[in-house]
Amino acid sequence: MSQSFQLQINGQHQSVQADPDAPLLAILRDHLGLTGSKYGCGEGQCGSCTVLLDGAPRRSCVTPVSAAAGKSITTIEGLEESGRLHPVQQAFLDAEAFQCAYCTSGMIMSSVALLKQNSNPTQSEIEQALQGNICRCGTHPRIIEAVQKAAQASREQRS
């Protein structure tokens, strides 16, 4: 049975009609046209659908829309500010941290959440934070490098 939900996505309020158990990913992609988050496994295991829910990384393919109502949702589309890429997005480009790019938005979202909590993570902490994000192309070394570069850029920006 369809219900009305008020969502705050990338700083904007959206009203959607959906089944309470509908995956947030379907709402984002199919109803709102925010296609940056990808459908991968549909089981919350690969991380390609990762969004930030109140700042924490969540797998939108297994998060019901009812659980996201009233919370701040940030998608990959919401990271840029005033036409400038988020430092993590820029670092991924600079480090060429992707091949097929299917996992990239999820990797970036998990990295953004990590750097909000820890502005100077070790390689081990980065690996731990990205543990739930799978890259089948094998670009993990460049992904780690990108997160390290983004952390450094963010620290320099604050100085």
C-alpha positions in Angstrom: 0.0 0.0 0.0 1.5 3.3 -1.2 2.2 6.1 1.3 3.5 9.6 1.1 7.1 10.1 2.4 8.9 13.4 2.9 12.6 13.0 2.1 15.5 15.5 2.4 17.8 14.6 -0.5 20.9 16.7 -1.2 19.4 19.5 0.9 16.1 19.6 -1.0 12.8 18.4 0.3 11.1 15.8 -1.9 7.7 14.2 -1.5 7.3 10.7 -2.9 4.5 8.1 -3.0 5.8 4.6 -2.4 5.4 1.4 -0.6 7.1 1.7 2.8 9.3 -1.3 2.0 10.4 0.1 -1.4 14.2 0.3 -1.5 15.5 3.8 -1.2 17.7 3.1 -4.3 14.6 2.5 -6.5 13.1 5.8 -5.2 16.3 7.7 -6.0 16.9 6.2 -9.4 13.4 5.5 -10.8 11.3 8.2 -9.2 13.7 11.1 -8.7 16.2 10.5 -11.6 19.2 10.4 -9.3 21.1 7.7 -11.1 24.6 8.1 -9.5 24.0 5.4 -7.0 24.1 2.1 -8.8 22.3 -1.2 -8.5 24.8 -3.9 -8.0 24.0 -7.0 -6.0 20.7 -5.9 -4.5 21.7 -7.5 -1.2 23.8 -4.6 0.4 27.0 -6.5 -0.1 28.8 -4.7 -3.0 28.4 -1.1 -1.9 27.7 0.4 -5.3 24.4 1.8 -4.0 26.0 3.6 -1.0 24.5 6.9 0.0 24.9 8.9 3.2 22.0 8.8 5.7 22.5 11.4 8.3 26.2 11.4 7.3 26.6 7.6 7.7 27.2 5.3 4.7 24.1 3.1 4.0 23.3 0.6 1.3 20.3 2.1 -0.4 19.3 -1.2 -2.1 18.4 -2.7 1.3 17.3 0.5 3.1 13.5 0.9 2.9 12.3 4.4 2.0 10.4 4.4 5.3 13.7 4.2 7.2 15.1 7.2 5.3 12.1 9.5 5.8 13.0 12.5 8.0 16.7 11.9 7.7 19.2 13.8 5.6 20.1 11.8 2.5 23.2 12.6 0.4 23.8 11.0 -2.9 26.9 11.4 -5.2 25.0 14.2 -7.0 24.8 16.2 -3.8 28.6 16.4 -3.1 29.6 19.2 -5.4 29.3 22.7 -4.2 29.0 25.8 -6.4 30.1 23.8 -9.4 33.2 22.4 -7.7 33.7 18.8 -7.1 34.1 17.5 -3.5 37.7 16.9 -2.7 37.1 13.1 -2.7 35.6 13.3 -6.2 38.5 15.4 -7.4 41.1 13.0 -5.8 39.4 10.0 -7.5 39.8 11.8 -10.9 43.4 12.8 -10.2 44.4 9.3 -9.1 42.5 7.7 -11.9 40.9 5.5 -9.2 38.5 3.7 -11.5 38.2 1.7 -14.7 34.6 0.8 -15.3 33.5 3.3 -12.6 30.5 1.2 -11.5 31.7 1.1 -7.9 33.0 4.6 -7.9 30.0 6.5 -6.4 29.8 4.0 -3.5 33.5 4.2 -2.9 33.4 8.0 -2.9 30.4 8.1 -0.5 32.1 5.7 1.9 35.3 7.7 1.7 33.4 11.0 2.4 31.9 9.5 5.5 35.3 8.2 6.7 37.0 11.6 6.2 34.2 13.4 8.1 35.0 11.1 11.1 38.8 10.9 10.6 40.6 13.6 8.7 43.9 11.7 8.7 43.2 8.0 8.3 45.9 5.4 8.0 45.9 3.0 5.0 44.5 0.3 7.3 41.7 2.6 8.4 40.9 3.4 4.8 40.8 -0.2 3.9 38.6 -1.0 6.8 36.1 1.8 5.9 36.0 0.6 2.3 35.7 -3.1 3.2 32.0 -3.2 2.2 32.7 -1.7 -1.2 33.7 -4.1 -4.0 35.8 -3.1 -7.0 36.0 -5.9 -9.5 38.4 -4.0 -11.7 41.1 -4.2 -9.1 41.9 -0.5 -8.7 42.1 -0.7 -4.9 45.6 0.8 -4.7 44.5 3.9 -6.7 41.4 4.1 -4.6 43.5 4.1 -1.4 45.8 6.7 -2.9 42.7 8.9 -3.8 41.4 8.8 -0.3 44.8 9.7 1.1 45.1 12.6 -1.4 41.6 13.8 -0.5 42.4 13.7 3.2 45.6 15.8 2.6 43.7 18.3 0.4 41.0 18.7 3.1 43.6 19.2 5.8 45.4 21.8 3.6 42.1 23.6 2.9 41.4 24.0 6.6 44.9 25.5 7.3 
